[in-house]
Amino acid sequence: MSLTKASAIVLHSRKQGETSKILQLYSLEYGRISVMVKGSRGLKGKYWGTLEPLNHIAIIFYHKQNRDLYFVSQADLIDRFPGIHKQLGKLTLASIACEIVNRGEEKEHENRRLYYYLLQTLTALNVHESGLRNFLRAFILKYLALSGFTPNFGVCSICGKAPINTSCRFSLDKGAVICATCEPDAFIHCVDIHAPVLHFLHRLSINEIKSAGIRTVNRELGDEADRLLFLYLKYHIEHLDQMKSLDYLEKLKVLMTDSSD
Ligand SMILES: [Zn+2]
């Protein structure tokens, strides 16, 4: 039995029997992995507070023959992101990022950039108090790019000009913009979108996640950007149709203050 070390973010946790848990982790070294942690539940449980969703941890684990699981032999907390847990809006945004990775990523498909993007998103949500939804938007744009579906919001895919009219169309199929003066007939599965939303998403897509919070957008355009991003994400990434945390985002829209947009 060989022991393996990894740094990981806890994406999801579920109970297993009376005292154990099965965790979904996204690790730097191995991508998404499932691990069993025995005797980890309850106040007296081993690793109490260490293995909660969103936590950044260091683990040592091993594999048992004929099981599709790894077993944790040691776990240490690196960061629990306390700022995220103090605010329901932050918690929801962080949970959506983790759920996208948990549902969208194949098991044991290593992608170090995805690990760092997720970590940057959690870190940004932990420390910032404004522009919060932009961090999730920026994360989704990076995730799409890593998955091979980089959307081009910058210029019309037909005439090559930056969209300046108020109303444009975006092809979910091609990930491309068609400005108001060009014919959209060549594209299928298009959605109407306002040019300022495209400019906003384009700026987010070419910058780092950590600087996403400084971009300002009003509530209406932000909602339109979210609608487009999630439509595009679900169109191309398998297993995201049933995302549970999105329901919370809908409920939160009426609760979140302007500063958390
Ligand atoms: Zn055009």
Boltz pocket constraint, residues with backbone or C-beta under 6 A from the ligand:
constraints:
  - pocket:
      binder: B
      contacts: [[A, 156], [A, 157], [A, 158], [A, 159], [A, 160], [A, 161], [A, 178], [A, 179], [A, 180], [A, 181], [A, 182]]
      max_distance: 6.0
